[in-house]
Amino acid sequence: MIRLALLATALALPLPVAAQAANRMIEPVGQWEIDSDDESCTLVRSFTALEPGDTTMFIRSWGPFTAFRVSVAGPTMQRDDSRAIFARASFGEPEEAKDIVAIGSSYRSGPMVAFQGRVDDTRNGAGTNAFGSFIYHLPERPDVNIAVPFTWEATQLYFDGSAMAPQTLRLDAMETARTLMEDCERDLMSEWEFGPPDQTGFARAPVLENPQVVGERMRFPDNVIVNHSSRIVQMRFHVGADGEVLDCEIQYPNWSNGNRRRSCREISDTAEFTPALDATGAPIDSLYRATLFLIRFD
C-alpha cells in the first residue's frame, strides 16, 4: 500500500560504515553542452572516474526556475534499478551534505543515480510560472528529503550512496552552463506560448490547493506498481484565469499515450488551483509545473 504526503523535512539516516571510504575526485572532460526536446533542456558533461569520459552528468530542466533533475551515470555509481537509495549529497563540501533519497536507474547498461536539485531563487516567489512537489512513499518512512540545494555558483557535486564510496565531481565555474540553460528554457516557454520567463509584473503565482488528491489520480503503468519501482514524474499545467486546468502534459517519463491521457484527464478534473494574479490583482492564465515522487522502500 502506498500513500501520499507533502514533502517533509530531511530524514537523518547514517550511512553504513562501509560507505565511509576515501572521497574519490572525478575530473571533468570537455565542456558543458546543451540538449533539448519539446519538453526539457539538459546540460550534459563528461567526466573521468576510472577511464576518460566514463562518467556523465546530466542537469535536466522541464521549465524555468526552481528545480532540476540531476543524474550521474558511471562505473562508480550505485546500481539499484528503480529503487530508492539513501544517500548524502551537496553542491559543496562533504560536511555540507544533506541526507536525501535518490533513485537508482541505468544508462547505457551502466548504473546511474538521480535526485532533485532545488534552486533557491527570488524569482520563484511570484509570476506566471510556479513549481510544486509532492511525494508517494510507504508509511514506515514518513519523512524523506529528495532535494539538494543548488546554486549556479557551485563548483562541485559531492555524493555518497549507501552502497558506494563517496565521490566528488569537479564542476568548475558554471556561468556558461547557466547561460545555455536559461536560453534553452526561454525557448521552451515560447514553444509553450507562455512567452519569455519574466517573473516581474505579477503579484501571485498559481497555487495547487489539493496536491495529495492530484497525486492519487496519477495512473502509473502496471509494471511500475508490480515491480515496486520508484519514479520521478514531471508534469506541467496551463491554468486558466478561473483556476481551471486548460492543458496538462506528463513531461516525463515517456509512458504510453494511454497512461498519460488517463492521468491528465483525471488530474485536470480534480486539480483545484488558485489562479495567478497580475500586478493589478486581476486573475491571469499561468504555467504550473510539478514533480511527483513515487518512492518505494520495499
N, C-alpha and C positions, 0 to 999 in steps of 0.2 A: 504494500500500500504506500502510495506517495501522497504528500500533501504540499500545499503552497504556503509560503510565508514571505513576508517582506525581507529584504536583505538586512541582515543584522550585524552586530559587531564582530570583530575578529575572534576566532577560536584559538586559544593558546594551547598548542599541541607540540610538545617537544619532539624533535626528530630522533630516530633511533641512533644509538651511539655509532653504529656502522657508517652512518651518513656524515659523521663529523670528520671527514678526511681533509687532506690539504686542498685548498682552493685552486682549481685549475684555471689558468688565464687563457682565454680564447681570443685570438687576434683577428682583426678584420682583413678581408681580401677585397680589393677594389672599393667602389663607392656605392652609395645607396642608389637604387633605381626604382622607378615607379611603374606599376602595372595597374590596369583598371578594367572594369566591365560596367554594365549598365547600373549596378547597384553598389559598387565598392571601389575603393582605391587602396592599393597595397604597396608599401615600401618593402623592398627586398634587398638583402645584402648577404654576401658570403663571408664565412669565417673559417679559420683553421683550428680544429681541435686535435686530431691525430694526423690528418693528411691535408694538404692545401685544398681549401674550398669544400671540405666535407660537412660543414655545418651551415645552415641557412636560417636567418632570422626574418620574420615577416611582421610588419606592423600594418594591420588592416583596418580601414575605416569604412563605415556604412553611412557616412554623412558627417557634416561638420560638427566639431566641438564634442567635448565631454568624455569620450571613451574610445579605445581601440581594442581589437583582439590582437594580442601579442603571442606569436608562436615561434618556437625554436626547434629545428629539426637537425639531428646529427647523431653520430655513433655514441656520444657520451650522454645523451638524454635518456630519460627513464621510459621504458616501454611498458605501457599499461593501457592497451587499446580501449578507448571509450569508457574509461573508468576514472573516478575521482582520485586525485593524487594530493596527499597532504604535503605541503612544501613551505619554504620560506623564500621570499623574493623582495628585491628592491631595485629601483633605478638609482642606486647609490652604493654606499659602503655596506659590507656584510652586517655590521652591527645595526644598520638601519632597516634590515629585512623584517617583513611582516609575515605572520602565519597566514597562509592562504590555502584555498583548494584550487588546484589546476586540473585540467582534463588531459589525459593521455590519448594520443592518436598516432597516426603513422603518416609518413611522407616518403614516397619512392621506396617503399618497403622497409624504411628505417623508422626509428622511434621519433616522436615529436610530442612536445608538451605545449599547452595553450592556456592562457589566462587573460583577464581583462586588465588593461592599463587605463586608469582613471585620470583624466585631465582636470586639474583644478584651475579653472579659468573664469575670470569675472564675466566673460561674455556668455557664460552658461545660464546666468540668472534670469534673463528676460529675452523675449524676442519670439519670432515665429518658428523657432526650432527648439525643441525640448527633448530631453532624454530621460528614460526611466529604466530601472532594472528590478526584476523580481526573480525568485528562486524556488524551484521544486527541490525537496530533499526528504530523506527519511526522518521520522520523528526523533530517533535517538541522537541525531546530530542537528539540533535546532539552530545553532549559532555558527555560521561559517562566513568567511570573507573570501570573495573571489576577485577583488580589485586591488591592484597595486598602484599607488600614486605615481603618476608620470608627469614629467616636465620636459620640454624641448631643450632645456639646459643640461639634461642628463648626459653623462659621458660613459656610463657603463651600466650593464644589467647583471645583477647577482641573482643566481637561482640555485636552490638546494632542495632537491626532492627527497622523499622518504626512502628511496632505494637507488640513490645515485650520489656520486661525490659532488660537493659544491663546486660551482664554476662561475666565472665572471666573463662576460662578453664585453670587450672594449669597444665602445661606440664612437669615441671622439666627438668633436663638435658636430651638431646636427642642424645647423642653420639651413644648409642646402636641402636636407631631407624635409625640414618643415615647409620650405617654400614649395617643393614638389608636391607635398601632401595637400597644402592649402589650395594650390592652383587646381589640383585634381578634384578636391571637394567642391570648389566653386563651380566647376564644370558639371558635377553631379547635380547640384542644386538647380542649375539651369536646365539640365535634361529633365528634371522632375517638375519643371515650370514653377519653381519657387523663387527664382531669381538668385542673386548673389547672397551668401550667408552673412548679411549685415544685421547685427543684433540691435543696432541703435534705432530709436524711434518707436519702440514697443514697450508697453508698460507691464505686460504679463505674458509668460509662456503658457501654452496649453497644459492642463493638468489632468492626468488619468486618475479618476476617483476610485476605481474598483479593480486594481491590478490583480488581486487574487482570483477574482472571477474570470478575468480575461485569460489568465494562465491556465485555468481549468478547462477553458474552451479550446486550447491547443490540441490538435489531433496529431499525435505522434505516430509515425509508422509502426506497424505491429512489431517489426524486428527490433526496434528501439526498446519497446516495453518488454518483450520476451527475453531479450539478451541483457536486460538490466543495464543498458548503456547510459552514459552521461552525454549531454549535448549542450551546446551554446546555440541559441536561436536568435537571429536578428530580424526585427520587424520595423516597418515604418507605416505611419498612418497619415493620410490627408484629413485633417479635422476641420469641419466647416465652422462658420461663424456661429452656428446654432449648437455646436458641440457634437453634431452627428459625424460619424465616420463616412467620408466620401470615397475613400480608396484605402485599400490595405494591401501590403506586399510582404510576403515572407522572403526576406532577402537571402537568408542562409539558415540551414543547409539547403541544397538543391534537391528537395524532396519531389515526389511525383506531383503533377498538376492537381490530381485529385485531393491529396493531403493538404496541399497549400490552399486550394479553393475552399475546402470544407472548413479549415481553420479560420481563414479570413472571413468567411460568411458568418460563422458563429461568433467570432470575436467582434465583427462590425455590428452585429445585432445586440451585443451585450455590453460593449465598452461604454462607459459614461465619462465624458470629457467636460471639463470646464474650459470654454474656448479661450484663445489668446485675445489680448486687448491691445489696440494700438495706443499711441501717445495721448489720444483724446479720450480713451476709455471705451472706445467702440469695439465690439467683437469682430474678429477677422479670421480668415482662413489661416491654417498653420500646419506645420510639419511636426509630428511627434515620432521619435524613434525610441525603440525599446529593445532590451536584451533580456531574454528569458533563459534561466539556467536550470536544466534538468540534471540534478546531482544525485547519483545513486552510489551508495556506500557498500552495497552488498554484491 
